[in-house]
Amino acid sequence: MKERVAITVKRGVQNEEPHFEVYHVPYREGMSVLDAILWVRTNIDSSLAVRYSCINANACKECMVMVDGKTQYACTTRLLNRDTTIEPLSNKVLIKDLVTDIVPPKENLHFIVKNTPSNV
């Protein structure tokens, strides 16, 4: 049997009480946290929301999450051979599960519309 590690993922949506779910994923040396999250999405729970864009360098930073309390890129952070807790960024607006609103405030459409003079 393959060696497995537990990842605990904080789940939920904005304005609702979050909860934690534990998933046991196959562990292989060198795998990333993103590898583990995507394995869960593919094999256990397709409803797990996560954002990443590794094929487009212009969209990098989309996979940022909290790994054991530290802000990390899920794609470059190595999963360790131990239990790991993964949470959405705490300083951003939660959309769902690990997805947060990462658009800089002044680039956010709501900000632009609100701060655009009406005669433009």
Biopython code that builds the backbone (N, CA, C, O; Angstrom):
import numpy as np
from Bio.PDB.StructureBuilder import StructureBuilder

atoms = [
    (1, "MET", "N", (0.830, -1.186, 0.000)),
    (1, "MET", "CA", (0.000, 0.000, 0.000)),
    (1, "MET", "C", (0.873, 1.247, 0.000)),
    (1, "MET", "O", (1.911, 1.286, 0.660)),
    (2, "LYS", "N", (0.451, 2.258, -0.737)),
    (2, "LYS", "CA", (1.195, 3.492, -0.801)),
    (2, "LYS", "C", (1.123, 4.245, 0.520)),
    (2, "LYS", "O", (0.138, 4.160, 1.253)),
    (3, "GLU", "N", (2.186, 4.978, 0.801)),
    (3, "GLU", "CA", (2.201, 5.835, 1.973)),
    (3, "GLU", "C", (1.260, 7.013, 1.737)),
    (3, "GLU", "O", (1.241, 7.576, 0.643)),
    (4, "ARG", "N", (0.489, 7.386, 2.737)),
    (4, "ARG", "CA", (-0.457, 8.500, 2.633)),
    (4, "ARG", "C", (-0.194, 9.515, 3.737)),
    (4, "ARG", "O", (0.297, 9.183, 4.815)),
    (5, "VAL", "N", (-0.537, 10.761, 3.431)),
    (5, "VAL", "CA", (-0.471, 11.825, 4.428)),
    (5, "VAL", "C", (-1.834, 12.502, 4.471)),
    (5, "VAL", "O", (-2.590, 12.476, 3.500)),
    (6, "ALA", "N", (-2.126, 13.101, 5.606)),
    (6, "ALA", "CA", (-3.396, 13.811, 5.762)),
    (6, "ALA", "C", (-3.196, 15.283, 5.459)),
    (6, "ALA", "O", (-2.264, 15.918, 5.952)),
    (7, "ILE", "N", (-4.098, 15.817, 4.630)),
    (7, "ILE", "CA", (-4.141, 17.271, 4.464)),
    (7, "ILE", "C", (-5.500, 17.716, 4.997)),
    (7, "ILE", "O", (-6.539, 17.150, 4.656)),
    (8, "THR", "N", (-5.464, 18.728, 5.827)),
    (8, "THR", "CA", (-6.676, 19.297, 6.394)),
    (8, "THR", "C", (-6.940, 20.599, 5.667)),
    (8, "THR", "O", (-6.103, 21.501, 5.680)),
    (9, "VAL", "N", (-8.099, 20.705, 5.031)),
    (9, "VAL", "CA", (-8.431, 21.858, 4.206)),
    (9, "VAL", "C", (-9.583, 22.630, 4.840)),
    (9, "VAL", "O", (-10.614, 22.058, 5.195)),
    (10, "LYS", "N", (-9.387, 23.943, 4.974)),
    (10, "LYS", "CA", (-10.459, 24.803, 5.469)),
    (10, "LYS", "C", (-11.421, 25.054, 4.316)),
    (10, "LYS", "O", (-11.021, 25.536, 3.255)),
    (11, "ARG", "N", (-12.693, 24.725, 4.531)),
    (11, "ARG", "CA", (-13.714, 24.837, 3.491)),
    (11, "ARG", "C", (-14.787, 25.829, 3.901)),
    (11, "ARG", "O", (-15.029, 26.049, 5.087)),
    (12, "GLY", "N", (-15.422, 26.421, 2.909)),
    (12, "GLY", "CA", (-16.550, 27.294, 3.178)),
    (12, "GLY", "C", (-16.644, 28.425, 2.189)),
    (12, "GLY", "O", (-15.849, 28.530, 1.255)),
    (13, "VAL", "N", (-17.641, 29.281, 2.412)),
    (13, "VAL", "CA", (-17.859, 30.453, 1.583)),
    (13, "VAL", "C", (-17.990, 31.670, 2.489)),
    (13, "VAL", "O", (-18.171, 31.549, 3.701)),
    (14, "GLN", "N", (-17.896, 32.838, 1.876)),
    (14, "GLN", "CA", (-17.990, 34.087, 2.620)),
    (14, "GLN", "C", (-19.314, 34.161, 3.376)),
    (14, "GLN", "O", (-20.355, 33.741, 2.872)),
    (15, "ASN", "N", (-19.258, 34.692, 4.574)),
    (15, "ASN", "CA", (-20.430, 34.915, 5.446)),
    (15, "ASN", "C", (-21.083, 33.638, 5.953)),
    (15, "ASN", "O", (-22.227, 33.670, 6.408)),
    (16, "GLU", "N", (-20.376, 32.516, 5.883)),
    (16, "GLU", "CA", (-20.860, 31.275, 6.478)),
    (16, "GLU", "C", (-19.754, 30.702, 7.359)),
    (16, "GLU", "O", (-18.573, 30.973, 7.143)),
    (17, "GLU", "N", (-20.140, 29.922, 8.334)),
    (17, "GLU", "CA", (-19.177, 29.318, 9.243)),
    (17, "GLU", "C", (-18.315, 28.304, 8.486)),
    (17, "GLU", "O", (-18.849, 27.367, 7.893)),
    (18, "PRO", "N", (-16.981, 28.481, 8.497)),
    (18, "PRO", "CA", (-16.115, 27.523, 7.796)),
    (18, "PRO", "C", (-16.006, 26.205, 8.562)),
    (18, "PRO", "O", (-16.329, 26.139, 9.748)),
    (19, "HIS", "N", (-15.558, 25.182, 7.889)),
    (19, "HIS", "CA", (-15.300, 23.896, 8.521)),
    (19, "HIS", "C", (-14.036, 23.298, 7.907)),
    (19, "HIS", "O", (-13.599, 23.717, 6.835)),
    (20, "PHE", "N", (-13.465, 22.333, 8.584)),
    (20, "PHE", "CA", (-12.253, 21.677, 8.106)),
    (20, "PHE", "C", (-12.591, 20.260, 7.670)),
    (20, "PHE", "O", (-13.359, 19.557, 8.328)),
    (21, "GLU", "N", (-12.005, 19.853, 6.548)),
    (21, "GLU", "CA", (-12.143, 18.479, 6.073)),
    (21, "GLU", "C", (-10.753, 17.871, 5.944)),
    (21, "GLU", "O", (-9.810, 18.528, 5.503)),
    (22, "VAL", "N", (-10.644, 16.624, 6.330)),
    (22, "VAL", "CA", (-9.369, 15.918, 6.255)),
    (22, "VAL", "C", (-9.417, 14.931, 5.093)),
    (22, "VAL", "O", (-10.361, 14.154, 4.947)),
    (23, "TYR", "N", (-8.375, 14.986, 4.276)),
    (23, "TYR", "CA", (-8.249, 14.076, 3.134)),
    (23, "TYR", "C", (-6.916, 13.346, 3.263)),
    (23, "TYR", "O", (-5.915, 13.933, 3.672)),
    (24, "HIS", "N", (-6.912, 12.085, 2.917)),
    (24, "HIS", "CA", (-5.680, 11.296, 2.932)),
    (24, "HIS", "C", (-5.231, 11.104, 1.492)),
    (24, "HIS", "O", (-5.929, 10.496, 0.681)),
    (25, "VAL", "N", (-4.059, 11.633, 1.192)),
    (25, "VAL", "CA", (-3.560, 11.603, -0.182)),
    (25, "VAL", "C", (-2.299, 10.746, -0.268)),
    (25, "VAL", "O", (-1.525, 10.674, 0.687)),
    (26, "PRO", "N", (-2.095, 10.097, -1.415)),
    (26, "PRO", "CA", (-0.851, 9.349, -1.608)),
    (26, "PRO", "C", (0.327, 10.323, -1.586)),
    (26, "PRO", "O", (0.299, 11.374, -2.226)),
    (27, "TYR", "N", (1.343, 9.954, -0.848)),
    (27, "TYR", "CA", (2.517, 10.830, -0.736)),
    (27, "TYR", "C", (3.661, 10.280, -1.574)),
    (27, "TYR", "O", (3.964, 9.087, -1.544)),
    (28, "ARG", "N", (4.291, 11.186, -2.325)),
    (28, "ARG", "CA", (5.540, 10.834, -2.991)),
    (28, "ARG", "C", (6.491, 12.011, -2.809)),
    (28, "ARG", "O", (6.077, 13.168, -2.889)),
    (29, "GLU", "N", (7.716, 11.725, -2.575)),
    (29, "GLU", "CA", (8.707, 12.761, -2.330)),
    (29, "GLU", "C", (8.763, 13.744, -3.494)),
    (29, "GLU", "O", (8.775, 13.341, -4.657)),
    (30, "GLY", "N", (8.798, 15.025, -3.174)),
    (30, "GLY", "CA", (8.893, 16.065, -4.185)),
    (30, "GLY", "C", (7.566, 16.619, -4.659)),
    (30, "GLY", "O", (7.541, 17.605, -5.397)),
    (31, "MET", "N", (6.460, 16.010, -4.253)),
    (31, "MET", "CA", (5.168, 16.521, -4.697)),
    (31, "MET", "C", (4.871, 17.855, -4.034)),
    (31, "MET", "O", (5.341, 18.129, -2.929)),
    (32, "SER", "N", (4.095, 18.674, -4.709)),
    (32, "SER", "CA", (3.743, 19.981, -4.172)),
    (32, "SER", "C", (2.410, 19.921, -3.429)),
    (32, "SER", "O", (1.657, 18.953, -3.544)),
    (33, "VAL", "N", (2.143, 20.962, -2.678)),
    (33, "VAL", "CA", (0.848, 21.094, -2.017)),
    (33, "VAL", "C", (-0.248, 21.138, -3.080)),
    (33, "VAL", "O", (-1.312, 20.546, -2.897)),
    (34, "LEU", "N", (0.003, 21.832, -4.184)),
    (34, "LEU", "CA", (-0.979, 21.886, -5.270)),
    (34, "LEU", "C", (-1.242, 20.492, -5.839)),
    (34, "LEU", "O", (-2.386, 20.170, -6.156)),
    (35, "ASP", "N", (-0.214, 19.665, -5.973)),
    (35, "ASP", "CA", (-0.407, 18.285, -6.429)),
    (35, "ASP", "C", (-1.405, 17.562, -5.519)),
    (35, "ASP", "O", (-2.290, 16.853, -5.998)),
    (36, "ALA", "N", (-1.256, 17.746, -4.226)),
    (36, "ALA", "CA", (-2.146, 17.078, -3.263)),
    (36, "ALA", "C", (-3.572, 17.603, -3.377)),
    (36, "ALA", "O", (-4.524, 16.823, -3.355)),
    (37, "ILE", "N", (-3.724, 18.929, -3.500)),
    (37, "ILE", "CA", (-5.059, 19.528, -3.625)),
    (37, "ILE", "C", (-5.738, 19.029, -4.902)),
    (37, "ILE", "O", (-6.914, 18.666, -4.883)),
    (38, "LEU", "N", (-5.003, 19.012, -5.995)),
    (38, "LEU", "CA", (-5.584, 18.569, -7.263)),
    (38, "LEU", "C", (-5.905, 17.075, -7.240)),
    (38, "LEU", "O", (-6.864, 16.636, -7.874)),
    (39, "TRP", "N", (-5.100, 16.290, -6.506)),
    (39, "TRP", "CA", (-5.400, 14.864, -6.362)),
    (39, "TRP", "C", (-6.744, 14.703, -5.648)),
    (39, "TRP", "O", (-7.561, 13.866, -6.034)),
    (40, "VAL", "N", (-6.967, 15.503, -4.611)),
    (40, "VAL", "CA", (-8.246, 15.443, -3.887)),
    (40, "VAL", "C", (-9.393, 15.807, -4.826)),
    (40, "VAL", "O", (-10.410, 15.115, -4.869)),
    (41, "ARG", "N", (-9.225, 16.889, -5.572)),
    (41, "ARG", "CA", (-10.281, 17.321, -6.511)),
    (41, "ARG", "C", (-10.579, 16.263, -7.557)),
    (41, "ARG", "O", (-11.740, 16.060, -7.912)),
    (42, "THR", "N", (-9.574, 15.597, -8.048)),
    (42, "THR", "CA", (-9.749, 14.598, -9.100)),
    (42, "THR", "C", (-10.295, 13.275, -8.567)),
    (42, "THR", "O", (-11.100, 12.623, -9.231)),
    (43, "ASN", "N", (-9.862, 12.881, -7.380)),
    (43, "ASN", "CA", (-10.154, 11.531, -6.892)),
    (43, "ASN", "C", (-11.155, 11.418, -5.758)),
    (43, "ASN", "O", (-11.731, 10.350, -5.549)),
    (44, "ILE", "N", (-11.375, 12.506, -5.018)),
    (44, "ILE", "CA", (-12.246, 12.405, -3.841)),
    (44, "ILE", "C", (-13.405, 13.385, -3.881)),
    (44, "ILE", "O", (-14.556, 12.985, -3.702)),
    (45, "ASP", "N", (-13.120, 14.669, -4.114)),
    (45, "ASP", "CA", (-14.146, 15.697, -3.956)),
    (45, "ASP", "C", (-13.995, 16.785, -5.020)),
    (45, "ASP", "O", (-13.215, 17.723, -4.859)),
    (46, "SER", "N", (-14.742, 16.645, -6.093)),
    (46, "SER", "CA", (-14.640, 17.605, -7.194)),
    (46, "SER", "C", (-15.221, 18.975, -6.845)),
    (46, "SER", "O", (-15.080, 19.917, -7.625)),
    (47, "SER", "N", (-15.864, 19.099, -5.699)),
    (47, "SER", "CA", (-16.420, 20.391, -5.298)),
    (47, "SER", "C", (-15.398, 21.287, -4.602)),
    (47, "SER", "O", (-15.689, 22.452, -4.331)),
    (48, "LEU", "N", (-14.213, 20.770, -4.311)),
    (48, "LEU", "CA", (-13.180, 21.570, -3.651)),
    (48, "LEU", "C", (-12.732, 22.683, -4.591)),
    (48, "LEU", "O", (-12.247, 22.414, -5.689)),
    (49, "ALA", "N", (-12.895, 23.930, -4.162)),
    (49, "ALA", "CA", (-12.551, 25.078, -5.006)),
    (49, "ALA", "C", (-11.116, 25.514, -4.747)),
    (49, "ALA", "O", (-10.712, 25.751, -3.609)),
    (50, "VAL", "N", (-10.359, 25.612, -5.832)),
    (50, "VAL", "CA", (-8.972, 26.061, -5.774)),
    (50, "VAL", "C", (-8.682, 26.794, -7.080)),
    (50, "VAL", "O", (-9.227, 26.455, -8.131)),
    (51, "ARG", "N", (-7.822, 27.795, -7.000)),
    (51, "ARG", "CA", (-7.468, 28.554, -8.197)),
    (51, "ARG", "C", (-5.980, 28.373, -8.456)),
    (51, "ARG", "O", (-5.161, 28.461, -7.541)),
    (52, "TYR", "N", (-5.640, 28.116, -9.724)),
    (52, "TYR", "CA", (-4.239, 28.039, -10.124)),
    (52, "TYR", "C", (-4.174, 28.295, -11.620)),
    (52, "TYR", "O", (-5.162, 28.111, -12.331)),
    (53, "SER", "N", (-3.023, 28.713, -12.089)),
    (53, "SER", "CA", (-2.857, 28.986, -13.511)),
    (53, "SER", "C", (-1.398, 28.801, -13.876)),
    (53, "SER", "O", (-0.746, 29.735, -14.343)),
    (54, "CYS", "N", (-0.895, 27.630, -13.670)),
    (54, "CYS", "CA", (0.531, 27.360, -13.864)),
    (54, "CYS", "C", (0.966, 27.422, -15.320)),
    (54, "CYS", "O", (2.162, 27.525, -15.594)),
    (55, "ILE", "N", (0.037, 27.364, -16.252)),
    (55, "ILE", "CA", (0.417, 27.423, -17.666)),
    (55, "ILE", "C", (0.502, 28.845, -18.187)),
    (55, "ILE", "O", (0.870, 29.059, -19.342)),
    (56, "ASN", "N", (0.166, 29.821, -17.350)),
    (56, "ASN", "CA", (0.149, 31.209, -17.796)),
    (56, "ASN", "C", (0.898, 32.062, -16.782)),
    (56, "ASN", "O", (0.359, 32.393, -15.725)),
    (57, "ALA", "N", (2.132, 32.417, -17.098)),
    (57, "ALA", "CA", (2.960, 33.177, -16.160)),
    (57, "ALA", "C", (2.345, 34.516, -15.798)),
    (57, "ALA", "O", (2.649, 35.059, -14.736)),
    (58, "ASN", "N", (1.492, 35.061, -16.648)),
    (58, "ASN", "CA", (0.861, 36.339, -16.344)),
    (58, "ASN", "C", (-0.161, 36.229, -15.217)),
    (58, "ASN", "O", (-0.559, 37.241, -14.639)),
    (59, "ALA", "N", (-0.577, 35.035, -14.909)),
    (59, "ALA", "CA", (-1.583, 34.837, -13.872)),
    (59, "ALA", "C", (-0.990, 34.181, -12.633)),
    (59, "ALA", "O", (-1.728, 33.725, -11.759)),
    (60, "CYS", "N", (0.312, 34.130, -12.550)),
    (60, "CYS", "CA", (0.954, 33.516, -11.397)),
    (60, "CYS", "C", (0.489, 34.216, -10.122)),
    (60, "CYS", "O", (0.054, 35.367, -10.163)),
    (61, "LYS", "N", (0.578, 33.549, -9.043)),
    (61, "LYS", "CA", (0.149, 33.972, -7.705)),
    (61, "LYS", "C", (-1.280, 33.541, -7.421)),
    (61, "LYS", "O", (-1.781, 33.766, -6.319)),
    (62, "GLU", "N", (-1.943, 32.930, -8.385)),
    (62, "GLU", "CA", (-3.321, 32.522, -8.164)),
    (62, "GLU", "C", (-3.448, 31.383, -7.163)),
    (62, "GLU", "O", (-4.506, 31.223, -6.554)),
    (63, "CYS", "N", (-2.405, 30.592, -6.977)),
    (63, "CYS", "CA", (-2.497, 29.425, -6.093)),
    (63, "CYS", "C", (-2.031, 29.723, -4.663)),
    (63, "CYS", "O", (-1.794, 28.798, -3.886)),
    (64, "MET", "N", (-1.900, 30.995, -4.314)),
    (64, "MET", "CA", (-1.438, 31.326, -2.969)),
    (64, "MET", "C", (-2.461, 30.897, -1.920)),
    (64, "MET", "O", (-3.651, 31.194, -2.029)),
    (65, "VAL", "N", (-1.972, 30.199, -0.912)),
    (65, "VAL", "CA", (-2.789, 29.722, 0.198)),
    (65, "VAL", "C", (-1.949, 29.790, 1.468)),
    (65, "VAL", "O", (-0.758, 30.097, 1.425)),
    (66, "MET", "N", (-2.574, 29.504, 2.576)),
    (66, "MET", "CA", (-1.854, 29.378, 3.840)),
    (66, "MET", "C", (-1.547, 27.892, 4.041)),
    (66, "MET", "O", (-2.453, 27.058, 4.044)),
    (67, "VAL", "N", (-0.275, 27.575, 4.205)),
    (67, "VAL", "CA", (0.145, 26.202, 4.471)),
    (67, "VAL", "C", (0.762, 26.184, 5.854)),
    (67, "VAL", "O", (1.810, 26.784, 6.091)),
    (68, "ASP", "N", (0.103, 25.491, 6.757)),
    (68, "ASP", "CA", (0.537, 25.450, 8.154)),
    (68, "ASP", "C", (0.788, 26.856, 8.700)),
    (68, "ASP", "O", (1.767, 27.101, 9.404)),
    (69, "GLY", "N", (-0.127, 27.779, 8.356)),
    (69, "GLY", "CA", (-0.085, 29.130, 8.908)),
    (69, "GLY", "C", (0.802, 30.121, 8.178)),
    (69, "GLY", "O", (0.894, 31.277, 8.591)),
    (70, "LYS", "N", (1.458, 29.700, 7.101)),
    (70, "LYS", "CA", (2.343, 30.598, 6.357)),
    (70, "LYS", "C", (1.817, 30.776, 4.936)),
    (70, "LYS", "O", (1.357, 29.817, 4.315)),
    (71, "THR", "N", (1.886, 32.007, 4.423)),
    (71, "THR", "CA", (1.478, 32.274, 3.056)),
    (71, "THR", "C", (2.484, 31.641, 2.100)),
    (71, "THR", "O", (3.683, 31.907, 2.172)),
    (72, "GLN", "N", (1.972, 30.795, 1.200)),
    (72, "GLN", "CA", (2.831, 30.038, 0.295)),
    (72, "GLN", "C", (2.179, 29.908, -1.075)),
    (72, "GLN", "O", (0.959, 30.005, -1.205)),
    (73, "TYR", "N", (3.000, 29.688, -2.089)),
    (73, "TYR", "CA", (2.489, 29.264, -3.386)),
    (73, "TYR", "C", (2.285, 27.757, -3.293)),
    (73, "TYR", "O", (3.223, 27.023, -2.978)),
    (74, "ALA", "N", (1.086, 27.297, -3.559)),
    (74, "ALA", "CA", (0.808, 25.860, -3.474)),
    (74, "ALA", "C", (1.609, 25.074, -4.507)),
    (74, "ALA", "O", (1.932, 23.906, -4.289)),
    (75, "CYS", "N", (1.929, 25.714, -5.632)),
    (75, "CYS", "CA", (2.622, 25.010, -6.714)),
    (75, "CYS", "C", (4.100, 24.776, -6.428)),
    (75, "CYS", "O", (4.689, 23.843, -6.974)),
    (76, "THR", "N", (4.707, 25.595, -5.589)),
    (76, "THR", "CA", (6.141, 25.439, -5.314)),
    (76, "THR", "C", (6.432, 24.952, -3.902)),
    (76, "THR", "O", (7.567, 24.588, -3.596)),
    (77, "THR", "N", (5.434, 24.942, -3.050)),
    (77, "THR", "CA", (5.628, 24.463, -1.678)),
    (77, "THR", "C", (5.552, 22.950, -1.670)),
    (77, "THR", "O", (4.557, 22.368, -2.101)),
    (78, "ARG", "N", (6.591, 22.323, -1.186)),
    (78, "ARG", "CA", (6.639, 20.859, -1.150)),
    (78, "ARG", "C", (5.770, 20.333, -0.016)),
    (78, "ARG", "O", (5.805, 20.845, 1.103)),
    (79, "LEU", "N", (5.000, 19.316, -0.320)),
    (79, "LEU", "CA", (4.223, 18.631, 0.700)),
    (79, "LEU", "C", (5.186, 17.790, 1.514)),
    (79, "LEU", "O", (5.987, 17.035, 0.963)),
    (80, "LEU", "N", (5.104, 17.925, 2.817)),
    (80, "LEU", "CA", (5.985, 17.155, 3.685)),
    (80, "LEU", "C", (5.315, 15.847, 4.065)),
    (80, "LEU", "O", (4.096, 15.712, 3.957)),
    (81, "ASN", "N", (6.096, 14.903, 4.501)),
    (81, "ASN", "CA", (5.595, 13.593, 4.880)),
    (81, "ASN", "C", (5.034, 13.650, 6.298)),
    (81, "ASN", "O", (5.483, 12.941, 7.199)),
    (82, "ARG", "N", (4.035, 14.520, 6.464)),
    (82, "ARG", "CA", (3.354, 14.686, 7.755)),
    (82, "ARG", "C", (2.021, 15.382, 7.491)),
    (82, "ARG", "O", (1.755, 15.819, 6.371)),
    (83, "ASP", "N", (1.195, 15.482, 8.512)),
    (83, "ASP", "CA", (-0.083, 16.168, 8.369)),
    (83, "ASP", "C", (0.149, 17.640, 8.043)),
    (83, "ASP", "O", (1.055, 18.269, 8.589)),
    (84, "THR", "N", (-0.675, 18.180, 7.151)),
    (84, "THR", "CA", (-0.533, 19.560, 6.696)),
    (84, "THR", "C", (-1.904, 20.220, 6.685)),
    (84, "THR", "O", (-2.894, 19.609, 6.282)),
    (85, "THR", "N", (-1.955, 21.474, 7.132)),
    (85, "THR", "CA", (-3.200, 22.240, 7.112)),
    (85, "THR", "C", (-3.110, 23.298, 6.014)),
    (85, "THR", "O", (-2.128, 24.034, 5.924)),
    (86, "ILE", "N", (-4.147, 23.362, 5.183)),
    (86, "ILE", "CA", (-4.191, 24.299, 4.058)),
    (86, "ILE", "C", (-5.442, 25.159, 4.219)),
    (86, "ILE", "O", (-6.550, 24.649, 4.383)),
    (87, "GLU", "N", (-5.238, 26.483, 4.169)),
    (87, "GLU", "CA", (-6.336, 27.419, 4.357)),
    (87, "GLU", "C", (-6.272, 28.518, 3.301)),
    (87, "GLU", "O", (-5.220, 28.745, 2.704)),
    (88, "PRO", "N", (-7.391, 29.199, 3.070)),
    (88, "PRO", "CA", (-7.352, 30.335, 2.142)),
    (88, "PRO", "C", (-6.568, 31.481, 2.779)),
    (88, "PRO", "O", (-6.346, 31.494, 3.990)),
    (89, "LEU", "N", (-6.152, 32.440, 1.955)),
    (89, "LEU", "CA", (-5.451, 33.607, 2.475)),
    (89, "LEU", "C", (-6.352, 34.340, 3.460)),
    (89, "LEU", "O", (-7.521, 34.599, 3.171)),
    (90, "SER", "N", (-5.808, 34.669, 4.609)),
    (90, "SER", "CA", (-6.626, 35.283, 5.659)),
    (90, "SER", "C", (-6.843, 36.775, 5.456)),
    (90, "SER", "O", (-7.763, 37.347, 6.042)),
    (91, "ASN", "N", (-6.017, 37.415, 4.639)),
    (91, "ASN", "CA", (-6.138, 38.860, 4.452)),
    (91, "ASN", "C", (-6.888, 39.236, 3.171)),
    (91, "ASN", "O", (-6.873, 40.397, 2.761)),
    (92, "LYS", "N", (-7.534, 38.270, 2.549)),
    (92, "LYS", "CA", (-8.284, 38.507, 1.315)),
    (92, "LYS", "C", (-9.733, 38.083, 1.515)),
    (92, "LYS", "O", (-10.041, 37.313, 2.425)),
    (93, "VAL", "N", (-10.620, 38.590, 0.663)),
    (93, "VAL", "CA", (-12.034, 38.235, 0.728)),
    (93, "VAL", "C", (-12.213, 36.807, 0.220)),
    (93, "VAL", "O", (-11.782, 36.475, -0.885)),
    (94, "LEU", "N", (-12.845, 35.975, 1.025)),
    (94, "LEU", "CA", (-13.081, 34.579, 0.664)),
    (94, "LEU", "C", (-14.176, 34.478, -0.389)),
    (94, "LEU", "O", (-15.229, 35.104, -0.270)),
    (95, "ILE", "N", (-13.916, 33.687, -1.412)),
    (95, "ILE", "CA", (-14.943, 33.382, -2.405)),
    (95, "ILE", "C", (-15.511, 32.000, -2.091)),
    (95, "ILE", "O", (-16.706, 31.867, -1.825)),
    (96, "LYS", "N", (-14.659, 30.966, -2.120)),
    (96, "LYS", "CA", (-15.071, 29.618, -1.731)),
    (96, "LYS", "C", (-13.832, 28.771, -1.467)),
    (96, "LYS", "O", (-12.877, 28.798, -2.242)),
    (97, "ASP", "N", (-13.851, 28.035, -0.392)),
    (97, "ASP", "CA", (-12.784, 27.104, -0.017)),
    (97, "ASP", "C", (-11.420, 27.791, -0.040)),
    (97, "ASP", "O", (-11.155, 28.643, 0.808)),
    (98, "LEU", "N", (-10.554, 27.444, -0.983)),
    (98, "LEU", "CA", (-9.214, 28.021, -1.043)),
    (98, "LEU", "C", (-9.122, 29.197, -2.004)),
    (98, "LEU", "O", (-8.033, 29.728, -2.224)),
    (99, "VAL", "N", (-10.237, 29.608, -2.576)),
    (99, "VAL", "CA", (-10.257, 30.701, -3.553)),
    (99, "VAL", "C", (-10.598, 32.012, -2.854)),
    (99, "VAL", "O", (-11.635, 32.137, -2.203)),
    (100, "THR", "N", (-9.708, 32.979, -3.003)),
    (100, "THR", "CA", (-9.943, 34.312, -2.457)),
    (100, "THR", "C", (-9.863, 35.337, -3.575)),
    (100, "THR", "O", (-9.352, 35.052, -4.659)),
    (101, "ASP", "N", (-10.368, 36.523, -3.305)),
    (101, "ASP", "CA", (-10.322, 37.611, -4.282)),
    (101, "ASP", "C", (-8.931, 38.221, -4.228)),
    (101, "ASP", "O", (-8.619, 38.987, -3.315)),
    (102, "ILE", "N", (-8.098, 37.885, -5.199)),
    (102, "ILE", "CA", (-6.704, 38.334, -5.182)),
    (102, "ILE", "C", (-6.458, 39.566, -6.037)),
    (102, "ILE", "O", (-5.323, 40.028, -6.153)),
    (103, "VAL", "N", (-7.521, 40.102, -6.639)),
    (103, "VAL", "CA", (-7.363, 41.297, -7.472)),
    (103, "VAL", "C", (-7.019, 42.474, -6.566)),
    (103, "VAL", "O", (-7.695, 42.692, -5.560)),
    (104, "PRO", "N", (-5.973, 43.242, -6.905)),
    (104, "PRO", "CA", (-5.655, 44.421, -6.099)),
    (104, "PRO", "C", (-6.880, 45.339, -6.025)),
    (104, "PRO", "O", (-7.575, 45.512, -7.026)),
    (105, "PRO", "N", (-7.154, 45.927, -4.862)),
    (105, "PRO", "CA", (-8.372, 46.720, -4.678)),
    (105, "PRO", "C", (-8.616, 47.769, -5.758)),
    (105, "PRO", "O", (-9.754, 47.945, -6.192)),
    (106, "LYS", "N", (-7.576, 48.466, -6.199)),
    (106, "LYS", "CA", (-7.783, 49.514, -7.197)),
    (106, "LYS", "C", (-8.027, 48.974, -8.600)),
    (106, "LYS", "O", (-8.370, 49.737, -9.503)),
    (107, "GLU", "N", (-7.853, 47.661, -8.797)),
    (107, "GLU", "CA", (-8.149, 47.041, -10.083)),
    (107, "GLU", "C", (-9.482, 46.299, -10.059)),
    (107, "GLU", "O", (-9.920, 45.764, -11.077)),
    (108, "ASN", "N", (-10.115, 46.270, -8.906)),
    (108, "ASN", "CA", (-11.383, 45.579, -8.741)),
    (108, "ASN", "C", (-12.491, 46.367, -9.427)),
    (108, "ASN", "O", (-12.575, 47.584, -9.262)),
    (109, "LEU", "N", (-13.339, 45.693, -10.192)),
    (109, "LEU", "CA", (-14.392, 46.356, -10.946)),
    (109, "LEU", "C", (-15.316, 47.163, -10.036)),
    (109, "LEU", "O", (-15.737, 48.259, -10.405)),
    (110, "HIS", "N", (-15.636, 46.640, -8.858)),
    (110, "HIS", "CA", (-16.503, 47.372, -7.930)),
    (110, "HIS", "C", (-15.860, 48.699, -7.528)),
    (110, "HIS", "O", (-16.546, 49.717, -7.436)),
    (111, "PHE", "N", (-14.558, 48.694, -7.288)),
    (111, "PHE", "CA", (-13.837, 49.913, -6.928)),
    (111, "PHE", "C", (-13.841, 50.895, -8.096)),
    (111, "PHE", "O", (-14.072, 52.089, -7.905)),
    (112, "ILE", "N", (-13.587, 50.398, -9.295)),
    (112, "ILE", "CA", (-13.506, 51.265, -10.479)),
    (112, "ILE", "C", (-14.858, 51.933, -10.740)),
    (112, "ILE", "O", (-14.919, 53.141, -10.965)),
    (113, "VAL", "N", (-15.937, 51.154, -10.713)),
    (113, "VAL", "CA", (-17.269, 51.704, -10.961)),
    (113, "VAL", "C", (-17.631, 52.722, -9.884)),
    (113, "VAL", "O", (-18.144, 53.798, -10.192)),
    (114, "LYS", "N", (-17.373, 52.394, -8.658)),
    (114, "LYS", "CA", (-17.719, 53.263, -7.531)),
    (114, "LYS", "C", (-16.948, 54.580, -7.587)),
    (114, "LYS", "O", (-17.471, 55.614, -7.171)),
    (115, "ASN", "N", (-15.724, 54.561, -8.090)),
    (115, "ASN", "CA", (-14.871, 55.743, -8.077)),
    (115, "ASN", "C", (-14.716, 56.421, -9.432)),
    (115, "ASN", "O", (-13.844, 57.274, -9.601)),
    (116, "THR", "N", (-15.550, 56.052, -10.395)),
    (116, "THR", "CA", (-15.527, 56.700, -11.696)),
    (116, "THR", "C", (-16.560, 57.820, -11.711)),
    (116, "THR", "O", (-17.725, 57.587, -11.387)),
    (117, "PRO", "N", (-16.154, 59.027, -12.080)),
    (117, "PRO", "CA", (-17.138, 60.109, -12.138)),
    (117, "PRO", "C", (-18.265, 59.763, -13.099)),
    (117, "PRO", "O", (-18.022, 59.126, -14.124)),
    (118, "SER", "N", (-19.467, 60.161, -12.797)),
    (118, "SER", "CA", (-20.626, 59.787, -13.594)),
    (118, "SER", "C", (-20.669, 60.466, -14.955)),
    (118, "SER", "O", (-21.429, 60.044, -15.826)),
    (119, "ASN", "N", (-19.877, 61.498, -15.154)),
    (119, "ASN", "CA", (-19.885, 62.187, -16.444)),
    (119, "ASN", "C", (-18.859, 61.627, -17.427)),
    (119, "ASN", "O", (-18.638, 62.212, -18.488)),
    (120, "VAL", "N", (-18.233, 60.502, -17.088)),
    (120, "VAL", "CA", (-17.233, 59.907, -17.976)),
    (120, "VAL", "C", (-17.891, 59.015, -18.983)),
    (120, "VAL", "O", (-17.211, 58.422, -19.821)),
]
sb = StructureBuilder()
sb.init_structure("model")
sb.init_model(0)
sb.init_chain("A")
sb.init_seg("    ")
for serial, (resi, resn, name, xyz) in enumerate(atoms, 1):
    if name == "N":
        sb.init_residue(resn, " ", resi, " ")
    sb.init_atom(name, np.array(xyz, "f"), 0.0, 1.0, " ", f" {name:<3s}", serial, name[0])
structure = sb.get_structure()
